Amino acid sequence: KRIGILISGRGSNMVSLIEAARLPDYPVEIACVVSNRPDAAGLDRARAEGIPAIAIDHKLFPSREAFEAELDAALRGAGVELVVCAGFMRKMTAGFVESWRDAMLNIHPSLLPSFKGLDTHARALAAGVKVAGCTVHVVRPELDSGPIVAQAAVPVLDGDTEESLAARVLAAEHRLYPHALKLFASGGAVISGERVEADQGLV
Ligand code: GRF
């Protein structure tokens, strides 16, 4: 499966996916990396790994739809079959999401459906949860609400700060995304309605 990775920042999840895609028999080929921010550090990292990487600066477009049209053209032009969002921080219109229905994944730093949205680690700590983690899901128009492909759980420890919890979750993300993408790209995770049947959904 040819994938396009969407980033907005450092791209650490992108790096873990680039490394995984180099493994023998990994069912994914990375066609391109696209960032909505020209200053995203991940762009240079992708290029250093020999992967075509472009910036499509959303600020240069008069509308969300116009930006998405350019993004779509870049992805389709690169022969992308599966879009992989990895720290992509732009809200997508329902039209764009539906044009990639069941062919777009995202990783979210919480155990969905808990803690949708931003500042997930601070909110988890404030809620006093003892288990946190991350989720790879199929993207649907409603934010952080698509069918769950796989999840990884981490403990919340006494004295944890937002930073220490974020670091622990991020390490889990770097394990989870390569696993979840392989599952999804190889047909090991089948969407039935709004749920995914995946017997390896817990990492
Ligand atoms: C990760 O925590 C991811 O869960 C969230 O944004 C962060 C991206 O980090 N969507 P990186 O750009 O992959 O390092």
Residues whose N, C-alpha, C, O or C-beta is under 5 A from the ligand:
A	BS01	GRF	G9 R10 G11 S12 N13 M14 A86 G87 I107 H108 P109
